[in-house]
Amino acid sequence: MKVEYSKTFVKAVKRLSGKMLDSVKKTILETKEAENIGQLSNCEKLVGYKKTYRLRIGDLRAFFFVRADVESNTVIFEYLVPRGQAYDKKIHDILKKKD
């Protein structure tokens, strides 16, 4: 699949180091190599959303959108936040607007 990143996601990744950074890189590579969403591990579609998914990476949660084109599927990584912040109303309101 094709992968794109938001500025927010890139800023969050730049703050990581060590094992967490390696885990995020591994997850991104896995996403690029996957042919569809079903092949991603620790991935779930969010209830109440049309095209928003969540990937679990240790204590972090990566939220992304899937844009299905005729040519290929594109995954747009939007947010990378700690588990405690992942389910706040603020994040869900932003995701609803973009969904």
Residue frames relative to the residue before (quaternion, step in Angstrom):
aa qw qx qy qz dx dy dz
M 1.0000 0.0000 0.0000 0.0000 0.00 0.00 0.00
K 0.4773 -0.6331 0.5269 0.3063 3.50 -1.24 0.48
V 0.1641 -0.8034 0.5695 0.0573 3.58 -0.97 0.87
E 0.0393 -0.7648 0.6431 0.0033 3.56 -1.04 0.91
Y 0.2383 -0.7806 0.5677 0.1077 3.57 -1.22 0.54
S 0.3800 -0.6801 0.5709 0.2592 3.56 -1.14 0.67
K 0.6500 -0.5075 0.3856 0.4139 3.58 -1.26 0.30
T 0.6220 0.5566 -0.3290 0.4416 3.56 1.05 -0.80
F 0.6563 0.5060 -0.3057 0.4688 3.56 0.96 -0.87
V 0.6587 0.5161 -0.3087 0.4521 3.60 0.89 -0.93
K 0.6445 0.5161 -0.3201 0.4646 3.60 0.97 -0.82
A 0.6550 0.5101 -0.3121 0.4619 3.59 0.97 -0.83
V 0.6544 0.5067 -0.3144 0.4649 3.60 0.99 -0.80
K 0.6396 0.5435 -0.3283 0.4333 3.61 0.99 -0.77
R 0.6537 0.5120 -0.3103 0.4627 3.60 1.16 -0.53
L 0.5986 0.5808 -0.3584 0.4194 3.61 1.23 -0.28
S 0.0140 -0.7747 0.6310 0.0381 3.53 -1.32 0.35
G 0.7988 0.3501 -0.2247 0.4346 3.53 -1.33 0.17
K 0.8569 -0.1203 0.1067 0.4898 3.52 -1.06 -0.86
M 0.6368 0.5327 -0.3449 0.4380 3.60 1.00 -0.74
L 0.6387 0.5153 -0.3225 0.4718 3.59 0.99 -0.80
D 0.6451 0.5138 -0.3131 0.4709 3.59 0.99 -0.84
S 0.6491 0.5208 -0.3140 0.4570 3.59 1.00 -0.81
V 0.6486 0.5048 -0.3156 0.4742 3.58 0.99 -0.81
K 0.6435 0.5180 -0.3193 0.4644 3.60 0.94 -0.87
K 0.6485 0.5181 -0.3101 0.4635 3.58 0.98 -0.89
T 0.6562 0.5109 -0.3049 0.4641 3.59 0.97 -0.85
I 0.6457 0.5095 -0.3207 0.4698 3.59 0.99 -0.80
L 0.6447 0.5076 -0.3197 0.4738 3.60 0.97 -0.80
E 0.6312 0.5283 -0.3233 0.4668 3.57 1.02 -0.83
T 0.6500 0.5159 -0.3092 0.4645 3.58 1.02 -0.82
K 0.6538 0.5164 -0.3127 0.4562 3.59 0.96 -0.83
E 0.7106 0.4651 -0.2521 0.4638 3.58 1.02 -0.82
A 0.5807 0.6002 -0.3722 0.4050 3.60 1.18 -0.47
E 0.4034 -0.7085 0.5288 0.2360 3.54 -1.14 0.68
N 0.7936 0.0067 -0.0056 0.6084 3.58 1.20 -0.52
I 0.7150 -0.4662 0.3176 0.4129 3.56 -1.31 0.25
G 0.6128 0.5944 -0.3405 0.3941 3.59 1.04 -0.72
Q 0.6593 0.5211 -0.3033 0.4493 3.58 1.17 -0.46
L 0.5776 0.5871 -0.3793 0.4216 3.61 1.24 -0.14
S 0.3440 -0.7319 0.5471 0.2162 3.57 -0.92 0.89
N 0.8323 0.1791 -0.1723 0.4955 3.57 -1.18 0.69
C 0.4982 0.6367 -0.4277 0.4042 3.57 1.09 0.71
E 0.0331 0.7942 -0.6052 0.0437 3.54 -0.95 0.93
K 0.4380 -0.6543 0.5473 0.2838 3.53 -1.14 0.70
L 0.4171 -0.7073 0.5087 0.2590 3.57 -0.92 0.87
V 0.4720 -0.6765 0.4952 0.2727 3.55 -0.93 0.95
G 0.7925 0.2883 -0.2307 0.4854 3.57 -0.92 0.93
Y 0.6675 0.4390 -0.2934 0.5250 3.58 1.29 0.08
K 0.4870 -0.6843 0.4659 0.2785 3.57 -1.14 0.63
K 0.8424 0.0295 0.0430 0.5364 3.57 0.81 -0.99
T 0.5008 0.6455 -0.4204 0.3947 3.59 1.16 0.57
Y 0.0736 -0.7978 0.5983 -0.0102 3.54 -0.94 1.01
R 0.2623 -0.7389 0.6012 0.1541 3.53 -1.36 0.34
L 0.1425 -0.7578 0.6323 0.0754 3.55 -1.01 0.91
R 0.2704 -0.7488 0.5824 0.1643 3.57 -0.93 0.88
I 0.0098 0.7748 -0.6299 0.0534 3.55 -0.78 1.11
G 0.7825 -0.2199 0.1040 0.5731 3.58 0.13 1.26
D 0.7976 -0.2134 0.1966 0.5288 3.56 -0.70 -1.13
L 0.6139 0.5362 -0.3487 0.4626 3.58 1.28 0.08
R 0.1995 -0.7445 0.6223 0.1370 3.53 -1.30 0.44
A 0.1594 -0.7697 0.6138 0.0736 3.55 -0.85 1.03
F 0.1590 -0.7774 0.6038 0.0765 3.56 -0.75 1.07
F 0.0593 0.8081 -0.5832 0.0570 3.56 -0.92 0.88
F 0.3563 -0.6976 0.5843 0.2122 3.51 -1.34 0.43
V 0.2485 -0.7371 0.6033 0.1756 3.55 -1.19 0.51
R 0.1105 -0.7638 0.6346 0.0417 3.52 -0.83 1.05
A 0.1830 -0.8068 0.5572 0.0718 3.56 -0.46 1.23
D 0.0642 -0.7811 0.6211 -0.0060 3.53 -0.65 1.18
V 0.6428 -0.4935 0.4026 0.4256 3.55 -1.28 0.20
E 0.6926 0.4959 -0.2711 0.4482 3.57 0.98 -0.89
S 0.7860 -0.1932 0.1742 0.5609 3.59 0.76 -1.02
N 0.5067 -0.6012 0.5115 0.3468 3.52 -1.32 0.27
T 0.1466 -0.7772 0.6072 0.0762 3.55 -1.02 0.82
V 0.1994 -0.7518 0.6207 0.0993 3.53 -0.93 1.00
I 0.1153 -0.7884 0.6031 0.0386 3.57 -0.79 1.05
F 0.2333 -0.7752 0.5735 0.1253 3.58 -0.34 1.25
E 0.1864 -0.8303 0.5228 0.0500 3.55 -0.60 1.19
Y 0.8219 0.0035 0.0530 0.5672 3.61 0.76 -1.01
L 0.0729 -0.7307 0.6761 0.0606 3.51 -1.29 0.61
V 0.1358 0.8113 -0.5454 0.1611 3.57 -0.27 1.27
P 0.5933 -0.5520 0.4381 0.3890 3.59 -1.23 0.42
R 0.6771 -0.5256 0.3379 0.3887 3.55 -1.17 0.62
G 0.6558 0.5415 -0.3140 0.4221 3.60 0.93 -0.84
Q 0.7187 0.4123 -0.2426 0.5046 3.58 1.09 -0.67
A 0.5283 0.6964 -0.3885 0.2915 3.58 1.17 -0.54
Y 0.7871 0.3210 -0.1652 0.5001 3.56 0.99 -0.70
D 0.3274 0.7351 -0.5129 0.2988 3.57 1.21 0.55
K 0.6189 -0.5645 0.4062 0.3650 3.54 -1.19 0.59
K 0.6069 0.5792 -0.3526 0.4146 3.59 1.03 -0.77
I 0.6715 0.4870 -0.2939 0.4750 3.61 0.88 -0.94
H 0.6831 0.4923 -0.2948 0.4518 3.58 0.88 -0.90
D 0.6189 0.5291 -0.3500 0.4630 3.60 1.07 -0.63
I 0.6511 0.5003 -0.3100 0.4793 3.58 1.00 -0.81
L 0.6592 0.5082 -0.3103 0.4592 3.59 0.94 -0.85
K 0.6259 0.5431 -0.3379 0.4462 3.60 1.02 -0.78
K 0.6514 0.5236 -0.3133 0.4509 3.57 0.98 -0.86
K 0.7267 0.4351 -0.2395 0.4747 3.58 0.99 -0.83
D 0.5654 0.5960 -0.3832 0.4223 3.58 1.22 -0.42
